[in-house]
Amino acid sequence: MPAISTAASLYGADVLRRAEDAATSGTVHLGQRLLARLTSSRPQDTDGVVRAVTDLAASEGGEDEQAALRVELRKLLRDDEGLRRELALLLRSDATSASGDRAVAVQHNEGIVSTGDSAHNVIRRQG
């Protein structure tokens, strides 16, 4: 959900059609790949997912629209064990993820990651 929500919020409904872009963030890229795989699995069954992503994009990440997308994803995945396995592999390969207020996920960092209120951070580089 976090990757798909981020992709929909950034690209709007166009995320369903947008070609992968080298400049996209890892989370957005993952969301695009998940949506591409979900909507190509059984195109006749994905109208609800497409509608939910479009609504989520229009609401700029609204909670009700996220819940509606979760319901549609559950319906799509409920009876397709192969698709569930395939998505699990995609998610495992892109395991770094964060969502929610002040969430942080980092694969590589050479600086400060701070989410505190009124924090004062200083980097002193030796050299």
N, C-alpha and C positions, 0 to 999 in steps of 0.2 A: 504493500500500500504506500509506504513513504516515497518510494522511487516513482511510482505512477502518479501520485499526487504532485510531486515536485515537477515532473515533466509536464503535466497538464497545466499547472499554475504558470510555468515559464512559457510554454508554447501555445497554450490554449487548445482548442479542439484540433488545431493543425498538427498536434503531436501524433495524431493517428495516421497522418500522411507524410510527415516531415522526414526527409532523408537524414541519416546519421551525419553528424557534423563533428569534425575533429575538435572543435572548440567547446563542445558541450561538457558539462561536468560529469563525473562518474555516476552520480545518482540519476541525473537526467538521462544519460546514455543507457543505464540499466532500465529505467522506466520505459524508454522507447523500445528497447529490445523485448522487454516483457510484454508490452502492448502488441508489438508486431507478432510475437509468437502466439499470444492469446487470440488475437483477431484472425490469424491465419489458420488456427487449428481446426475450427469448424465454423466457417464464415456464416452459415445459416443460423447458428446459435449465438452470434456475438452482437446482435442488434442492441441488446440490453446493456452490454459493456460499453459499446460505442456511445450510446445515449448517456450513460452515467458519466463517462469521461468528458463528454461535451458539456454536460450540466456542471460538472466539477470545475472545468476550465472557466465557464461563464461566471461561476460564483467565487472565483479566485480562492479555492480551497475551503469552501464552507463545510462545516461538520456534518450537516445533513446529507450533502452531496457525497462526502467521503463514505458515509454509512451506506448510501445507496449503491455506490461502486463496490463496496465490500460484499453486499448482498448479491450483486450481479456476478462478481468473481466467484463467490461460493457456488452459485448455481452452475456456472460454466465448469468449474473444477470438480464438482461433487461426483460425477459419474465417469470421469476420465483419468484413470490412474496413471496412464502413460504421460499425459500432459502434466499432471502433478509432479511426477518424477523429473520430467524435463525442466520444469520451472525451478524445482529444488536445486538442480545442478547449476542453473543460471544464477540463482541466488547465492549458492555456496561459492561460486567463483568470484562473486562481487560482494563479499561478506561485510565490508565496512559500510555501515549505514547508521544514520542518526535521525531522529525525528522528535518533534516536540520543543517546548520552550527551553532554550539554552542547551539543546542537545549538541554534542560534539562527537564527530567520528573522524579519526585521522589515521591514514596509512603511513604517512611520512611527514614529519614536521621538524623544521629547523628554527622555530621561533616560539612565540608565546601563544597559547590558546587560553583565553580568559573569558568566563561568562559571568563573573561576579558584578554586582552593583557597585558603582563608584570605585572600581579597581584601578590601581595605578601600577602599570607594568613597565619595566625597564629592561632592555637588552643591552648588555655591555659586551661588546665584541672585543676580543683580545687580538692584537695584531700589530 
